[in-house]
Amino acid sequence: ETLITRTVYLDAYAGGFDDFFSIPAFARSVSLWRVPLATGVTLNFMDSNANIVYTYTLAGGAVMFDPIPLSSDIVRVQVVPAGAIDGRLIFNLSF
């Protein structure tokens, strides 16, 4: 059996404020690319009741090399930058 992996990009994230993004269907992991790299970011992964199930903090200056796995109960992610950023969430889908 061969699995097909596809990617969904959520672009044009900008600002120094919290924002929520729905997890696309079939998403298995997510990465964040951001500018400026010096700005730290926290990602809060939430279930359908808006409970934070787990959190990932990317320190200022740190680069994300590996995507963050998504558990099956995660329905949205909150992006909380430490300052203004432009970024892209990259969801890896598996069918």
QUIHU-V713914 format. One record per residue. RES is the residue in one letter. PSI is psi in whole degrees, 0 to 359 (* if undefined). OMEGA is omega in degrees with one decimal (999 if undefined). Layout:
res:RES psi:PSI omega:OMEGA
res:RES psi:PSI omega:OMEGA
This chain:
res:E psi:132 omega:178.8
res:T psi:127 omega:176.6
res:L psi:141 omega:177.2
res:I psi:130 omega:176.8
res:T psi:130 omega:176.4
res:R psi:168 omega:-175.5
res:T psi:140 omega:173.1
res:V psi:129 omega:179.3
res:Y psi:134 omega:170.8
res:L psi:107 omega:-174.7
res:D psi:179 omega:170.6
res:A psi:25 omega:171.9
res:Y psi:125 omega:180.0
res:A psi:142 omega:173.8
res:G psi:166 omega:178.9
res:G psi:45 omega:-175.7
res:F psi:164 omega:176.8
res:D psi:146 omega:174.4
res:D psi:149 omega:-178.2
res:F psi:142 omega:178.3
res:F psi:132 omega:176.0
res:S psi:144 omega:178.3
res:I psi:125 omega:178.7
res:P psi:153 omega:175.9
res:A psi:141 omega:177.5
res:F psi:9 omega:178.4
res:A psi:134 omega:-179.7
res:R psi:339 omega:179.2
res:S psi:165 omega:-179.3
res:V psi:147 omega:172.9
res:S psi:160 omega:176.9
res:L psi:126 omega:169.5
res:W psi:139 omega:-176.9
res:R psi:157 omega:173.8
res:V psi:131 omega:0.1
res:P psi:148 omega:-179.6
res:L psi:334 omega:-177.2
res:A psi:346 omega:-178.4
res:T psi:125 omega:177.0
res:G psi:157 omega:-178.9
res:V psi:140 omega:171.7
res:T psi:135 omega:176.0
res:L psi:122 omega:176.3
res:N psi:123 omega:-178.4
res:F psi:123 omega:-169.7
res:M psi:150 omega:175.6
res:D psi:185 omega:-175.9
res:S psi:346 omega:176.4
res:N psi:12 omega:-179.5
res:A psi:21 omega:173.6
res:N psi:138 omega:174.6
res:I psi:117 omega:-178.5
res:V psi:317 omega:173.7
res:Y psi:161 omega:-176.2
res:T psi:144 omega:175.6
res:Y psi:126 omega:178.8
res:T psi:127 omega:177.5
res:L psi:110 omega:-176.4
res:A psi:155 omega:175.0
res:G psi:133 omega:-178.5
res:G psi:346 omega:-178.9
res:A psi:147 omega:178.4
res:V psi:137 omega:178.1
res:M psi:111 omega:179.7
res:F psi:325 omega:-177.9
res:D psi:140 omega:177.9
res:P psi:156 omega:178.2
res:I psi:123 omega:177.7
res:P psi:146 omega:177.9
res:L psi:125 omega:175.1
res:S psi:162 omega:-172.2
res:S psi:342 omega:-178.6
res:D psi:359 omega:-178.5
res:I psi:127 omega:-179.3
res:V psi:342 omega:176.0
res:R psi:161 omega:178.6
res:V psi:137 omega:176.5
res:Q psi:127 omega:178.0
res:V psi:121 omega:-177.6
res:V psi:92 omega:179.2
res:P psi:154 omega:177.6
res:A psi:354 omega:179.3
res:G psi:188 omega:-178.6
res:A psi:131 omega:175.4
res:I psi:159 omega:163.7
res:D psi:139 omega:-176.0
res:G psi:180 omega:-179.3
res:R psi:126 omega:170.3
res:L psi:132 omega:-177.2
res:I psi:109 omega:179.6
res:F psi:126 omega:174.8
res:N psi:123 omega:-178.2
res:L psi:147 omega:177.6
res:S psi:129 omega:-178.1
res:F psi:* omega:999
